[in-house]
Amino acid sequence: MLREDLGGGLELSLAVPQQAEALYALVDRNRDHLRRWLPFVDATRSPDDARAFLEGQLRGLIEGRSLTAALFFRGELVGLASLNRIDPVNRTTAIGYWIDEAASGQGLVTRAVRRLIDLAFQHFPVDRVEIHCAPDNVPSCKIPERLGFTREAVLRRALRAHEFVDDRVVWGLLREEWPG
Ligand SMILES: CC(C)(COP(=O)(O)OP(=O)(O)OC[C@H]1O[C@@H](n2cnc3c(N)ncnc32)[C@H](O)[C@@H]1OP(=O)(O)O)[C@@H](O)C(=O)NCCC(=O)NCCS
């Protein structure tokens, strides 16, 4: 997956350091939208911070720990979705995602996550995919629900983003439950 057309104007591309300027601009105009749920926002203060993040994600791919995809909609970078913490011993990974507020509400993240699940089961040593979200993050929790995940557990006070502390809902999907 260097760059893949998912149709309807949505493309998935490997996230690379060359996207640092665009990624920083995207985070910068979505600070209010993102910072309630995601811990990296206040620490992202310049394109160099975005570049360091993207370089780390590339190292993660080389080392088999992660796969981060950039979401492009009609040619513009609009968000990220990733396989995180790929664990070949326990054969698990956890998917994370976020999108430009202006591009939300039209199924782009659901479609990107569906493709990432295909890639996880096809190309990575995993038999189980997790998605973690705060119970109050309704748009986020709807994504695993829509994709057929099981709501398995609630870990109390296990999610932090800036000054916010939330419970962590763990959604799980097993290889044999995935129609893809
Ligand atoms: C959580 C977040 C990624 C969800 O993004 P989103 O755009 O709402 O999610 P989707 O792209 O899947 O869109 C779903 C919506 O599109 C609609 N939709 C339209 N076409 C669709 C399609 N083909 N498939 C699925 N949904 C579709 C759905 O009905 C749904 O609308 P609803 O919320 O009114 O029910 C986004 O709100 C976000 O970035 N939030 C801030 C960061 C964050 O919380 N990240 C997750 C941390 S755990």
The ligand as an ORCA input file, in Angstrom:
! r2SCAN-3c Opt
* xyz 0 1
  C     -14.006      9.759     15.370
  C     -13.895     10.282     13.942
  C     -12.629      9.720     13.307
  C     -15.113      9.784     13.189
  O     -15.090     10.341     11.915
  P     -16.395     10.319     11.023
  O     -16.133     11.055      9.792
  O     -17.575     10.762     11.813
  O     -16.500      8.768     10.765
  P     -16.908      8.150      9.400
  O     -16.006      8.672      8.363
  O     -16.939      6.699      9.509
  O     -18.316      8.728      9.196
  C     -19.439      8.149      9.853
  C     -20.626      8.975      9.473
  O     -20.672      9.076      8.048
  C     -21.921      8.557      7.575
  N     -21.654      7.838      6.344
  C     -21.905      8.324      5.114
  N     -21.515      7.426      4.198
  C     -21.015      6.359      4.865
  C     -20.447      5.107      4.442
  N     -20.316      4.789      3.153
  N     -19.977      4.250      5.400
  C     -20.086      4.559      6.711
  N     -20.622      5.728      7.156
  C     -21.094      6.606      6.242
  C     -22.432      7.679      8.688
  O     -23.821      7.597      8.654
  C     -21.908      8.374      9.917
  O     -22.734      9.426     10.269
  P     -23.345      9.499     11.749
  O     -22.176      9.749     12.669
  O     -24.269     10.655     11.664
  O     -23.978      8.190     12.028
  C     -13.848     11.846     13.881
  O     -14.996     12.359     14.477
  C     -12.613     12.421     14.567
  O     -11.552     12.576     13.941
  N     -12.771     12.769     15.871
  C     -11.700     13.410     16.633
  C     -10.534     12.471     16.857
  C     -10.948     11.180     17.495
  O     -11.807     11.141     18.339
  N     -10.295     10.065     17.064
  C     -10.584      8.742     17.624
  C      -9.968      8.584     18.953
  S     -10.396      6.975     19.660
*
